[in-house]
Amino acid sequence: QVQLVESGGGLVQAGNSLRLSCVASGRAGVENTMAWFRQAPGKKRVFVAAISSTGDSTFYAAPVNDRFTIFKGNDKDKNTLFLQMNALEPADTGVYYCASDSRDPTVVITLDWTYLEHWGQGTLVTVSG
């Protein structure tokens, strides 16, 4: 069983930055493919970014490419997944969810969110214009 707990959301003005964290515990936590999804109000949950089990490969949705960075912690943060979000826009508003899945990230990024194996409870990000 994998447990995922997100934090770091909040209210920010457009153009500013936020860093989200996801602490993984249980079997095969950050050793899995890890990903961030988001769900805007009234819309479907969609892929944002993913990282391979080794951390060597990363994948991004087009709207966040060059603004967001997904990475895994090391040393004292070795069980933590991060999402650094820069140059935030009002369209980035939503609940951000951390996910863990045993499949390769090239598969994970093609899946509807309902097929991923493990989820956190989400953290709300609100970007004001």
N, C-alpha and C positions, 0 to 999 in steps of 0.2 A: 504494500500500500504506500502510495506517495502522497504526502501532504504539501501543499503549496500555499504560502501566505504572502500576499502582495502588500506593499506600502509605498508611500511617497507621493500619492496623488494630492491634488489641491487646486486652488484657484490662482491662476497667473494671467498676466497681461500678454497679449500677442507680442511675439518677438523675444520673449524670455525663455528660460530653460527649466526643466524639471528632470529629476532622475528617479525612476521607479525601481523598486527592489522586489525580489521574489525569493523568499527563503524556502528551500526544499528540504524535506526530511522524509525518512522512510526509505524503502527499497528503491534503488535506481532513480535517485532524485536528479541532480544536475548531470549525472552520467548519461542521461537520456538526451535525445533531441529536446531542446527547450524552445518555446515560442511565446510571443506576445500577440494577442488579439485585442481588438477594441470593438465596443458597441456604442454607437451614437444613439441619442434618444430617438426611439421609434424606428430604428434600423437594425439590420442583421449584424451579428458579430462577424467581424472580418479580420483576416490576417494582417499583421503589421510587420513582424520580423521573426526570424528563426535562427538558431545556431546549432551546429552539430554537437555531438556528444564530446568531441575533443576540443571544441571551441575554435577549430581551424577554419570552418566555413560558416559564412553568414549570408542571410537572404533577407531582402526587404521588399515591401510593397512599394509600388512606384510613388505614391503620394508622400512617402516619408524618406525616400532614398536621399542621401546626402544631408539629412537633418537629424535622423535618429541613428543611434548606435547600440547594438545589442552585444553584451559581453558577459562572460562568467567571471566571478570573483576568484581570487586566489588567496592562499595563506588563510588568514582568519575569516575571510569571506568565501571560502571554497564551496560552500553549499548555497550560494546566492547567485541569482541571475539578475542582471541589471538592464535597464533601458534608459539610455541618456537621450533626452529629447531637447533639441535646440531649435531656435527660430519657430517657436510654437505659433500655430494659427488657430483661429476659432474653429476651423474644420477638424482640428485634432481633438475637440471635446468629445468625451465619452468615458465609459467604464473600461478600464484596461485590465485584461485577464492574462495571467500567466498559465502556460500549459506545458505539460511534459508528455512525451510519447516515445515509445520504444523503436519506432520506425525511423528510417533515414529522413533527414530534412527535405530532400528532394521529393519525397512522398508526402510528408506532412504539409508542405506549402500548397499542395494541390487539393487537400481535403476540406470538406465542409467542417466547420468547427464541431459539429455534433459527433464526429468520428474520432476526435482526439481522446486519449485515454484518461488524462488527469487534468484537473482544473483547480485554480484558486478561486477565491470569493470575489476578486476584483477590487480595483481602487479607482475612484472617480477623479478624472482630470477635467477641469473647466478652464477654457481659454477665453478671456474676454477681449473684445475687439476695441 
